[in-house]
């Protein structure tokens, strides 16, 4: 199952975003952009990757993926890159 399969076909609520952070599969989920009807831009990170997700008219799509290795700052840099990609996709 992909990350997108677990998302509803609408912006997610703050409670849904918080539930990602309680998930065993996801280490970090962060809001990037909020719409009137919910969160429409998200960064999700696991041990292996960081993904930037944007909700548009056609639904959710992955706008950036950064694979993580063993470097100390990789997650931070990956999150920054994904945040930029989400903001660009939603502009």
Secondary structure, DSSP 8 states (H G I E B T S, - for coil): --TGGGS-SS-B-HHHHHHHHH-SS-SEEEEEEEETTEEEEEEEE-SSEEEEEEEETTEEEEEEEEE--S-TTHHHHHHHHHHHHHHHHH-
